[in-house]
Amino acid sequence: MLELNPAQTRVEFTLSDILHTVHGTFKLKRGTVHYDVATGKCSGEIVIDARSGDSGSEARDKRMHKNILESGQYPEIAFLPDHMDGPISKASIHGLFRIHGKDHEMTILVEAVPTASGLDVTTHFSVPYVRWGMKNPSTLFLRVGDTVSIDVRAAGRIQPGS
């Protein structure tokens, strides 16, 4: 089992618009992944605090939480892995991505590097939030993309017996 350390995990998002690019972060609440390298079977959950989304603009964040994520109603974003292909160092992990109250199938490429205390894990993927039923915050003068890019860097500890 791999247990992710919330204090050593960084979840960053990038959303492009015509005038500039918006960057921000979310915080990991918890994350554990059970995996069997022989069969590829995975289980567990990686949970992000949707309410922690921070782009550096109080007004923009208020709109994001109220109108797009509706984080008061949907306070968590989660990835629930179910299958892994490839070596742990560079694996494709399939599972369900839960956001805004709905599950979406997703496969993400994860790279892991051994450390003295476990693994450093990185991944990059895109979330087509508009296609998945969330509102696009574009206005007459502000046009943003309908997909948000996510970058994750996490430190994890391998639990004994896993």
N, CA and C atoms as a LAMMPS dump frame, in Angstrom:
ITEM: TIMESTEP
0
ITEM: NUMBER OF ATOMS
486
ITEM: BOX BOUNDS ff ff ff
-5.0000000000000000e+02 5.0000000000000000e+02
-5.0000000000000000e+02 5.0000000000000000e+02
-5.0000000000000000e+02 5.0000000000000000e+02
ITEM: ATOMS id mol type element x y z
1 1 1 N 0.84 -1.173 0
2 1 2 C 0 0 0
3 1 3 C 0.89 1.242 0
4 2 1 N 0.479 2.22 -0.771
5 2 2 C 1.158 3.509 -0.809
6 2 3 C 0.263 4.526 -0.11
7 3 1 N 0.808 5.198 0.891
8 3 2 C 0.068 6.238 1.596
9 3 3 C 0.69 7.584 1.249
10 4 1 N -0.114 8.478 0.664
11 4 2 C 0.375 9.799 0.28
12 4 3 C 0.36 10.733 1.482
13 5 1 N 1.362 11.584 1.563
14 5 2 C 1.493 12.537 2.644
15 5 3 C 0.884 13.871 2.2
16 6 1 N -0.244 14.296 2.793
17 6 2 C -0.869 15.563 2.388
18 6 3 C 0.069 16.771 2.504
19 7 1 N 0.918 16.785 3.521
20 7 2 C 1.83 17.918 3.716
21 7 3 C 2.917 17.983 2.648
22 8 1 N 3.188 16.854 1.987
23 8 2 C 4.217 16.815 0.949
24 8 3 C 3.618 16.572 -0.429
25 9 1 N 2.387 16.987 -0.603
26 9 2 C 1.701 16.821 -1.887
27 9 3 C 1.269 18.184 -2.39
28 10 1 N 1.505 18.41 -3.664
29 10 2 C 1.112 19.671 -4.303
30 10 3 C 0.225 19.343 -5.493
31 11 1 N -0.988 19.874 -5.491
32 11 2 C -1.933 19.707 -6.597
33 11 3 C -2.119 21.094 -7.209
34 12 1 N -1.658 21.264 -8.455
35 12 2 C -1.73 22.557 -9.129
36 12 3 C -2.677 22.474 -10.316
37 13 1 N -3.41 23.572 -10.562
38 13 2 C -4.262 23.621 -11.738
39 13 3 C -3.898 24.821 -12.597
40 14 1 N -4.155 24.671 -13.9
41 14 2 C -3.895 25.723 -14.87
42 14 3 C -5.095 25.822 -15.787
43 15 1 N -5.614 27.027 -15.931
44 15 2 C -6.756 27.301 -16.803
45 15 3 C -6.39 28.478 -17.683
46 16 1 N -6.447 28.274 -18.984
47 16 2 C -6.059 29.349 -19.898
48 16 3 C -7.248 30.238 -20.223
49 17 1 N -6.938 31.517 -20.441
50 17 2 C -7.933 32.428 -20.992
51 17 3 C -7.23 33.307 -22.015
52 18 1 N -7.969 34.139 -22.674
53 18 2 C -7.422 34.936 -23.783
54 18 3 C -6.329 35.895 -23.3
55 19 1 N -6.521 36.51 -22.14
56 19 2 C -5.574 37.526 -21.679
57 19 3 C -4.408 36.974 -20.87
58 20 1 N -4.65 35.949 -20.084
59 20 2 C -3.581 35.379 -19.264
60 20 3 C -3.983 33.97 -18.838
61 21 1 N -3.078 33.319 -18.156
62 21 2 C -3.33 31.968 -17.673
63 21 3 C -3.512 32.006 -16.161
64 22 1 N -4.531 31.317 -15.681
65 22 2 C -4.808 31.257 -14.247
66 22 3 C -4.14 30.012 -13.676
67 23 1 N -3.375 30.205 -12.609
68 23 2 C -2.731 29.101 -11.903
69 23 3 C -3.281 29.061 -10.486
70 24 1 N -3.37 27.859 -9.937
71 24 2 C -3.834 27.735 -8.571
72 24 3 C -3.5 26.381 -7.987
73 25 1 N -3.953 26.164 -6.767
74 25 2 C -3.648 24.929 -6.06
75 25 3 C -4.886 24.392 -5.338
76 26 1 N -4.821 23.113 -5.042
77 26 2 C -5.763 22.43 -4.172
78 26 3 C -4.933 21.645 -3.159
79 27 1 N -5.568 21.264 -2.039
80 27 2 C -4.879 20.48 -1.013
81 27 3 C -5.388 19.046 -0.991
82 28 1 N -4.445 18.134 -0.812
83 28 2 C -4.78 16.725 -0.641
84 28 3 C -5.325 16.515 0.767
85 29 1 N -6.489 15.829 0.873
86 29 2 C -7.037 15.472 2.186
87 29 3 C -6.436 14.161 2.664
88 30 1 N -6.436 13.174 1.757
89 30 2 C -5.9 11.852 2.092
90 30 3 C -5.666 11.09 0.8
91 31 1 N -4.821 10.084 0.878
92 31 2 C -4.573 9.265 -0.298
93 31 3 C -3.909 7.953 0.055
94 32 1 N -4.567 6.865 -0.305
95 32 2 C -3.976 5.542 -0.157
96 32 3 C -4.295 4.733 -1.407
97 33 1 N -3.303 4.002 -1.872
98 33 2 C -3.489 3.142 -3.039
99 33 3 C -2.937 1.764 -2.696
100 34 1 N -3.792 0.767 -2.804
101 34 2 C -3.392 -0.63 -2.65
102 34 3 C -3.189 -1.162 -4.064
103 35 1 N -2.083 -1.863 -4.288
104 35 2 C -1.818 -2.364 -5.636
105 35 3 C -1.131 -3.714 -5.575
106 36 1 N -1.419 -4.499 -6.588
107 36 2 C -0.807 -5.82 -6.735
108 36 3 C -0.036 -5.789 -8.05
109 37 1 N 1.295 -5.732 -7.982
110 37 2 C 2.096 -5.615 -9.197
111 37 3 C 1.953 -6.847 -10.092
112 38 1 N 1.624 -7.996 -9.535
113 38 2 C 1.476 -9.217 -10.332
114 38 3 C 0.213 -9.195 -11.197
115 39 1 N -0.884 -8.665 -10.649
116 39 2 C -2.164 -8.686 -11.384
117 39 3 C -2.56 -7.325 -11.947
118 40 1 N -1.98 -6.258 -11.415
119 40 2 C -2.351 -4.911 -11.84
120 40 3 C -3.569 -4.365 -11.115
121 41 1 N -4.179 -5.161 -10.25
122 41 2 C -5.377 -4.718 -9.534
123 41 3 C -5.006 -3.629 -8.524
124 42 1 N -5.832 -2.581 -8.485
125 42 2 C -5.645 -1.468 -7.548
126 42 3 C -6.949 -1.181 -6.819
127 43 1 N -6.817 -0.536 -5.688
128 43 2 C -7.971 -0.009 -4.969
129 43 3 C -7.483 1.155 -4.122
130 44 1 N -8.391 1.803 -3.454
131 44 2 C -8.034 2.933 -2.611
132 44 3 C -8.693 4.194 -3.091
133 45 1 N -8.199 5.321 -2.586
134 45 2 C -8.749 6.607 -2.992
135 45 3 C -7.731 7.706 -2.747
136 46 1 N -7.767 8.676 -3.622
137 46 2 C -6.971 9.887 -3.476
138 46 3 C -7.989 11.015 -3.447
139 47 1 N -8.044 11.747 -2.335
140 47 2 C -9.108 12.72 -2.119
141 47 3 C -8.533 14.131 -1.963
142 48 1 N -9.057 15.028 -2.779
143 48 2 C -8.671 16.434 -2.767
144 48 3 C -9.794 17.234 -2.103
145 49 1 N -9.439 18.218 -1.317
146 49 2 C -10.412 19.117 -0.707
147 49 3 C -10.813 20.162 -1.743
148 50 1 N -12.005 20.024 -2.323
149 50 2 C -12.464 20.955 -3.354
150 50 3 C -12.558 22.378 -2.808
151 51 1 N -12.849 22.505 -1.526
152 51 2 C -12.989 23.835 -0.91
153 51 3 C -11.656 24.545 -0.747
154 52 1 N -10.545 23.83 -0.921
155 52 2 C -9.221 24.435 -0.741
156 52 3 C -8.713 25.122 -2.003
157 53 1 N -9.461 25.051 -3.102
158 53 2 C -9.019 25.661 -4.36
159 53 3 C -8.664 27.126 -4.181
160 54 1 N -7.457 27.496 -4.605
161 54 2 C -6.948 28.848 -4.402
162 54 3 C -6.193 29.297 -5.641
163 55 1 N -6.699 30.35 -6.297
164 55 2 C -6.037 30.885 -7.49
165 55 3 C -5.32 32.194 -7.213
166 56 1 N -5.389 32.655 -5.972
167 56 2 C -4.742 33.917 -5.638
168 56 3 C -5.648 35.123 -5.784
169 57 1 N -6.877 34.925 -6.238
170 57 2 C -7.837 36.016 -6.374
171 57 3 C -9.095 35.654 -5.588
172 58 1 N -9.364 36.411 -4.544
173 58 2 C -10.518 36.101 -3.699
174 58 3 C -11.825 36.105 -4.483
175 59 1 N -12.005 37.088 -5.362
176 59 2 C -13.246 37.174 -6.15
177 59 3 C -13.361 35.987 -7.109
178 60 1 N -12.274 35.656 -7.792
179 60 2 C -12.288 34.532 -8.734
180 60 3 C -12.537 33.222 -7.994
181 61 1 N -11.9 33.048 -6.829
182 61 2 C -12.079 31.821 -6.053
183 61 3 C -13.51 31.688 -5.549
184 62 1 N -14.102 32.802 -5.141
185 62 2 C -15.498 32.776 -4.686
186 62 3 C -16.404 32.296 -5.815
187 63 1 N -16.207 32.813 -7.028
188 63 2 C -17.001 32.368 -8.199
189 63 3 C -16.741 30.896 -8.503
190 64 1 N -15.465 30.476 -8.431
191 64 2 C -15.113 29.082 -8.713
192 64 3 C -15.84 28.148 -7.746
193 65 1 N -15.814 28.472 -6.47
194 65 2 C -16.429 27.592 -5.469
195 65 3 C -17.955 27.616 -5.54
196 66 1 N -18.524 28.796 -5.77
197 66 2 C -19.98 28.917 -5.782
198 66 3 C -20.6 28.441 -7.093
199 67 1 N -20.029 28.83 -8.237
200 67 2 C -20.686 28.613 -9.531
201 67 3 C -20.166 27.445 -10.354
202 68 1 N -18.906 27.066 -10.197
203 68 2 C -18.343 26.007 -11.048
204 68 3 C -18.227 24.709 -10.257
205 69 1 N -17.412 24.696 -9.216
206 69 2 C -17.226 23.475 -8.425
207 69 3 C -18.405 23.183 -7.503
208 70 1 N -19.109 24.228 -7.096
209 70 2 C -20.173 24.095 -6.096
210 70 3 C -19.634 23.291 -4.9
211 71 1 N -18.483 23.753 -4.398
212 71 2 C -17.754 22.998 -3.385
213 71 3 C -18.478 22.912 -2.042
214 72 1 N -19.451 23.756 -1.796
215 72 2 C -20.26 23.597 -0.593
216 72 3 C -21.08 22.316 -0.656
217 73 1 N -21.568 21.991 -1.847
218 73 2 C -22.364 20.777 -2.058
219 73 3 C -21.486 19.57 -2.372
220 74 1 N -20.371 19.796 -3.077
221 74 2 C -19.459 18.718 -3.483
222 74 3 C -18.063 19.033 -2.938
223 75 1 N -17.828 18.796 -1.637
224 75 2 C -16.578 19.238 -1.007
225 75 3 C -15.34 18.411 -1.338
226 76 1 N -15.518 17.269 -2.019
227 76 2 C -14.354 16.438 -2.328
228 76 3 C -14.281 16.104 -3.812
229 77 1 N -13.05 16.017 -4.283
230 77 2 C -12.724 15.526 -5.619
231 77 3 C -11.875 14.282 -5.373
232 78 1 N -12.194 13.181 -6.041
233 78 2 C -11.476 11.936 -5.723
234 78 3 C -11.116 11.157 -6.978
235 79 1 N -10.02 10.414 -6.871
236 79 2 C -9.65 9.438 -7.89
237 79 3 C -9.653 8.084 -7.204
238 80 1 N -10.393 7.13 -7.779
239 80 2 C -10.532 5.785 -7.224
240 80 3 C -9.916 4.801 -8.211
241 81 1 N -8.656 4.419 -7.994
242 81 2 C -7.972 3.544 -8.954
243 81 3 C -8.514 2.12 -8.9
244 82 1 N -8.505 1.449 -10.076
245 82 2 C -8.935 0.044 -10.088
246 82 3 C -7.992 -0.874 -10.857
247 83 1 N -7.108 -0.305 -11.701
248 83 2 C -6.19 -1.154 -12.453
249 83 3 C -4.944 -0.361 -12.843
250 84 1 N -3.799 -1.053 -12.801
251 84 2 C -2.519 -0.45 -13.148
252 84 3 C -1.846 -1.293 -14.22
253 85 1 N -1.347 -0.649 -15.26
254 85 2 C -0.556 -1.318 -16.298
255 85 3 C 0.84 -0.722 -16.307
256 86 1 N 1.829 -1.591 -16.417
257 86 2 C 3.211 -1.136 -16.477
258 86 3 C 3.875 -1.17 -15.119
259 87 1 N 5.178 -0.901 -15.115
260 87 2 C 5.924 -0.909 -13.85
261 87 3 C 5.536 0.298 -12.997
262 88 1 N 5.747 0.205 -11.705
263 88 2 C 5.408 1.307 -10.801
264 88 3 C 6.123 2.588 -11.216
265 89 1 N 7.311 2.475 -11.788
266 89 2 C 8.08 3.66 -12.163
267 89 3 C 7.406 4.491 -13.244
268 90 1 N 6.582 3.85 -14.079
269 90 2 C 5.865 4.583 -15.129
270 90 3 C 4.62 3.769 -15.48
271 91 1 N 3.569 3.975 -14.706
272 91 2 C 2.37 3.156 -14.833
273 91 3 C 1.193 3.956 -15.377
274 92 1 N 0.338 3.284 -16.117
275 92 2 C -0.963 3.83 -16.503
276 92 3 C -1.956 3.301 -15.482
277 93 1 N -2.624 4.216 -14.817
278 93 2 C -3.568 3.807 -13.785
279 93 3 C -4.973 4.215 -14.208
280 94 1 N -5.845 3.212 -14.269
281 94 2 C -7.233 3.429 -14.655
282 94 3 C -8.084 3.504 -13.391
283 95 1 N -9.114 4.311 -13.444
284 95 2 C -10.032 4.394 -12.319
285 95 3 C -11.15 5.361 -12.595
286 96 1 N -11.839 5.731 -11.534
287 96 2 C -12.934 6.696 -11.622
288 96 3 C -12.483 8.011 -11.013
289 97 1 N -12.735 9.089 -11.744
290 97 2 C -12.458 10.435 -11.262
291 97 3 C -13.802 11.022 -10.856
292 98 1 N -13.96 11.306 -9.565
293 98 2 C -15.234 11.808 -9.035
294 98 3 C -15.108 13.306 -8.787
295 99 1 N -15.947 14.056 -9.499
296 99 2 C -15.967 15.511 -9.331
297 99 3 C -17.385 16.001 -9.558
298 100 1 N -17.797 16.974 -8.77
299 100 2 C -19.115 17.593 -8.93
300 100 3 C -20.233 16.557 -8.847
301 101 1 N -20.018 15.538 -7.999
302 101 2 C -21.042 14.531 -7.759
303 101 3 C -21.186 13.449 -8.803
304 102 1 N -20.265 13.4 -9.781
305 102 2 C -20.359 12.392 -10.841
306 102 3 C -19.023 11.678 -11.01
307 103 1 N -19.102 10.398 -11.432
308 103 2 C -17.913 9.59 -11.699
309 103 3 C -17.624 9.573 -13.195
310 104 1 N -16.341 9.681 -13.534
311 104 2 C -15.891 9.67 -14.932
312 104 3 C -14.698 8.724 -15.037
313 105 1 N -14.741 7.816 -16.018
314 105 2 C -13.593 6.926 -16.235
315 105 3 C -12.404 7.743 -16.694
316 106 1 N -11.233 7.375 -16.181
317 106 2 C -10.025 8.102 -16.542
318 106 3 C -8.822 7.184 -16.386
319 107 1 N -7.863 7.352 -17.272
320 107 2 C -6.566 6.689 -17.149
321 107 3 C -5.513 7.778 -17.089
322 108 1 N -4.667 7.714 -16.066
323 108 2 C -3.608 8.703 -15.919
324 108 3 C -2.255 8.014 -15.928
325 109 1 N -1.275 8.689 -16.47
326 109 2 C 0.1 8.194 -16.471
327 109 3 C 0.778 8.725 -15.216
328 110 1 N 1.314 7.814 -14.423
329 110 2 C 1.953 8.17 -13.164
330 110 3 C 3.41 7.728 -13.209
331 111 1 N 4.296 8.634 -12.823
332 111 2 C 5.705 8.296 -12.706
333 111 3 C 6.071 8.302 -11.227
334 112 1 N 6.808 7.288 -10.799
335 112 2 C 7.202 7.166 -9.397
336 112 3 C 8.698 6.902 -9.309
337 113 1 N 9.339 7.609 -8.405
338 113 2 C 10.773 7.476 -8.181
339 113 3 C 10.979 7.065 -6.727
340 114 1 N 11.727 5.973 -6.498
341 114 2 C 11.982 5.544 -5.116
342 114 3 C 12.79 6.581 -4.342
343 115 1 N 12.459 6.728 -3.07
344 115 2 C 13.21 7.588 -2.154
345 115 3 C 13.543 6.754 -0.92
346 116 1 N 14.278 7.33 0.003
347 116 2 C 14.645 6.611 1.227
348 116 3 C 13.412 6.207 2.041
349 117 1 N 12.351 7.016 1.961
350 117 2 C 11.172 6.738 2.782
351 117 3 C 9.966 6.224 1.989
352 118 1 N 10.091 6.078 0.668
353 118 2 C 8.942 5.601 -0.112
354 118 3 C 9.058 5.916 -1.577
355 119 1 N 8.121 6.715 -2.086
356 119 2 C 8.089 7.076 -3.496
357 119 3 C 7.724 8.549 -3.67
358 120 1 N 8.356 9.194 -4.651
359 120 2 C 7.902 10.498 -5.12
360 120 3 C 7.109 10.235 -6.39
361 121 1 N 5.887 10.72 -6.436
362 121 2 C 4.955 10.424 -7.515
363 121 3 C 4.577 11.716 -8.231
364 122 1 N 4.55 11.677 -9.571
365 122 2 C 4.087 12.822 -10.352
366 122 3 C 3.113 12.352 -11.42
367 123 1 N 2.187 13.235 -11.755
368 123 2 C 1.261 12.975 -12.847
369 123 3 C 0.757 14.294 -13.405
370 124 1 N 0.323 14.249 -14.639
371 124 2 C -0.287 15.394 -15.312
372 124 3 C -1.477 14.857 -16.096
373 125 1 N -2.618 15.523 -15.981
374 125 2 C -3.795 15.125 -16.746
375 125 3 C -4.708 16.329 -16.906
376 126 1 N -5.695 16.199 -17.772
377 126 2 C -6.651 17.271 -18.024
378 126 3 C -8.041 16.85 -17.584
379 127 1 N -8.788 17.818 -17.102
380 127 2 C -10.173 17.597 -16.693
381 127 3 C -11.07 18.429 -17.604
382 128 1 N -11.879 17.77 -18.436
383 128 2 C -12.803 18.496 -19.319
384 128 3 C -14.057 18.911 -18.54
385 129 1 N -13.895 19.877 -17.663
386 129 2 C -14.942 20.199 -16.693
387 129 3 C -16.265 20.614 -17.339
388 130 1 N -16.233 21.291 -18.464
389 130 2 C -17.479 21.698 -19.118
390 130 3 C -18.207 20.474 -19.676
391 131 1 N -17.464 19.595 -20.335
392 131 2 C -18.071 18.365 -20.876
393 131 3 C -18.622 17.499 -19.746
394 132 1 N -18.027 17.62 -18.564
395 132 2 C -18.47 16.831 -17.421
396 132 3 C -19.569 17.521 -16.619
397 133 1 N -20.174 18.574 -17.161
398 133 2 C -21.367 19.161 -16.559
399 133 3 C -21.183 20.38 -15.684
400 134 1 N -19.967 20.913 -15.611
401 134 2 C -19.771 22.122 -14.82
402 134 3 C -19.839 23.337 -15.727
403 135 1 N -20.126 24.479 -15.134
404 135 2 C -20.276 25.716 -15.898
405 135 3 C -18.926 26.274 -16.32
406 136 1 N -18.916 26.857 -17.509
407 136 2 C -17.749 27.604 -17.976
408 136 3 C -17.907 29.031 -17.453
409 137 1 N -16.899 29.569 -16.742
410 137 2 C -17.033 30.895 -16.143
411 137 3 C -16.824 32.054 -17.126
412 138 1 N -16.764 31.777 -18.413
413 138 2 C -16.535 32.84 -19.392
414 138 3 C -17.637 33.892 -19.331
415 139 1 N -17.226 35.122 -19.595
416 139 2 C -18.157 36.244 -19.688
417 139 3 C -17.951 36.902 -21.041
418 140 1 N -18.638 38.01 -21.257
419 140 2 C -18.503 38.731 -22.523
420 140 3 C -17.051 39.116 -22.803
421 141 1 N -16.31 39.504 -21.756
422 141 2 C -14.934 39.981 -21.938
423 141 3 C -13.864 38.985 -21.51
424 142 1 N -14.25 37.959 -20.812
425 142 2 C -13.296 36.964 -20.326
426 142 3 C -13.659 35.61 -20.927
427 143 1 N -12.747 35.035 -21.672
428 143 2 C -12.98 33.729 -22.302
429 143 3 C -11.937 32.742 -21.787
430 144 1 N -12.405 31.706 -21.089
431 144 2 C -11.491 30.695 -20.569
432 144 3 C -11.709 29.375 -21.296
433 145 1 N -10.701 28.504 -21.221
434 145 2 C -10.802 27.189 -21.831
435 145 3 C -11.814 26.318 -21.102
436 146 1 N -12.263 25.268 -21.776
437 146 2 C -13.243 24.373 -21.157
438 146 3 C -12.591 23.12 -20.566
439 147 1 N -11.258 23.149 -20.481
440 147 2 C -10.488 22.062 -19.877
441 147 3 C -9.471 22.674 -18.922
442 148 1 N -9.289 22.061 -17.777
443 148 2 C -8.295 22.535 -16.816
444 148 3 C -7.198 21.476 -16.711
445 149 1 N -5.944 21.918 -16.704
446 149 2 C -4.794 21.012 -16.576
447 149 3 C -4.442 20.856 -15.101
448 150 1 N -4.13 19.618 -14.728
449 150 2 C -3.794 19.304 -13.345
450 150 3 C -2.396 18.685 -13.295
451 151 1 N -1.576 19.17 -12.388
452 151 2 C -0.249 18.607 -12.132
453 151 3 C -0.18 18.232 -10.658
454 152 1 N 0.254 17.001 -10.388
455 152 2 C 0.36 16.521 -9.012
456 152 3 C 1.782 16.047 -8.758
457 153 1 N 2.328 16.508 -7.635
458 153 2 C 3.605 16.017 -7.127
459 153 3 C 3.359 15.594 -5.692
460 154 1 N 3.609 14.323 -5.402
461 154 2 C 3.294 13.798 -4.076
462 154 3 C 4.419 12.924 -3.554
463 155 1 N 4.535 12.917 -2.241
464 155 2 C 5.453 12.001 -1.574
465 155 3 C 4.602 10.948 -0.879
466 156 1 N 4.982 9.702 -1.086
467 156 2 C 4.223 8.612 -0.488
468 156 3 C 5.124 7.658 0.267
469 157 1 N 4.534 7.021 1.236
470 157 2 C 5.253 6.044 2.05
471 157 3 C 4.661 4.656 1.78
472 158 1 N 5.536 3.707 1.5
473 158 2 C 5.086 2.334 1.282
474 158 3 C 4.915 1.679 2.649
475 159 1 N 3.702 1.188 2.896
476 159 2 C 3.397 0.564 4.176
477 159 3 C 3.892 -0.882 4.192
478 160 1 N 4.409 -1.333 5.305
479 160 2 C 4.896 -2.717 5.407
480 160 3 C 3.8 -3.718 5.073
481 161 1 N 4.22 -4.808 4.43
482 161 2 C 3.295 -5.879 4.078
483 161 3 C 2.459 -5.585 2.862
484 162 1 N 2.813 -4.532 2.113
485 162 2 C 2.025 -4.197 0.928
486 162 3 C 2.873 -4.287 -0.31
